[in-house]
Amino acid sequence: MDPLRPIASCTVGTSGGTCTISSGKTVTRIVGATFGVDVCFVKAQLSISRADSEVTSVSRTSPVLSAGQTWAAWGMGNKFEYKSKRWYATPIGETIPKISTEQRAFDPDGTQIQCGLL
């Protein structure tokens, strides 16, 4: 989830006002895979949904804000960091492991949002 890209936001025009975010947004489930590993296999290993996205519904009212302040909402979820290992056979029968660079996954939770000033 990109902290610079909220799923919804609103800006108060006059000091002492509030604003309400009411929006629905599809939040993408992101899964990295290397070595030709199937993304569905990675999702199963991480125990996350096989779906590609979650719909997050937003409805929150800001506290009292100053003119020009922006209230924003971000989708919540779980972040994962992991590495893949693949074994290669050599001509003399040895197996050599090759370990991927760190991969990341984000599993959105369609029932939770985080709100705050942008």
N, C-alpha and C positions, 0 to 999 in steps of 0.2 A: 504494500500500500504506500503510495507516494504521499508523504506528509504535506507536500505543497499543493496537492490536488484534493480538496475536500469533495465529498459527494454532493454537498449543497451548502449554500451560504446566503446571508442577507446582510445588508448594511443599513445602519440607522441614519436617517437624514437630519434629525434634530436631537440635541442633548436631552437626556431624560427619557428617551423612547426605548421601546423594545421591538423586537421583530421575531416572527415565528417562521421556522423552516418546516415546510410540509412538502415532502418530495419522496419519490420512489426512484431507486437507482440500482442498476445491475452492477455488482462488484465482481470483478474477474478473479477466478481462482488461478494462481500462478504456480507452475511446477517446472523446475529445471531438470533436465535429464541429459546425460552424456553417454558416450560409448554405445549409442544405439538402443539404450534402455527404453522400454515402452513407458510412456507417461502414466498409463493406467496401473502398471506394476509399481511405480514409485508412489502413486496415490494410495494403493493398497498397503504398502509397507509403512506409510505414515498414518494410516487409518483416517484418511480424509475422503470426502465425497468424490465420486467419479464425475460429477457434474462440472461443467466449465465455469459456472458462475453462481452467485446467490443474489436474490433480490432483497435489498435492504430498504425498509420503509422508515422515513424520518419524519418526526413531528415533535419539535422541541421549541420552547420559547426562551429567548435570551433573558439574562438579567437586564437591569436598566443600564443603558450604554450612553457614551458620549457621541456627539455628531461625528459621522465618518467611521466609527468603529464597525468592524465586520464580525459577525457571529457565524461560525462554520460547524459542519458536522462531518465526521470521518467514519467510515465503516470499520468495525472491529473484527478481529479474527486472530488466528494463531500463525506465528511465523516459525518456519523450520529452516535449519541449516544442516547440510549433510554432504557426504562425499560418497561417490560410487567407486567400487573396486572391480576390476576385470582382470582375469588371469590369462596370460598368454603362454602357450607352449613353445619352447625353443626346439631347434632341430635335435638337440641331444636329450630331450625329454624333460628338462627342467620346466617348471612353471614360474613365470615372473609376474608379480602383481603390478598393475598400473592403476594408480589412484587419481581420480578426477580432481579438478579444482573444486573449491567449495560451491555447492549448489544451494539454491534457496527456493522455498515454497511459501505461499501465503494462502491460508484457508479462511475465507471470509465467513463470519457468523451473521446471518441475515437478521438475527434478533437483537443485536447490540450495536449501538453507535456511541461515539465520543464527541462531545461538543465543547467548543471553547472559542476564544478570540483568535482571529487570523492575523 
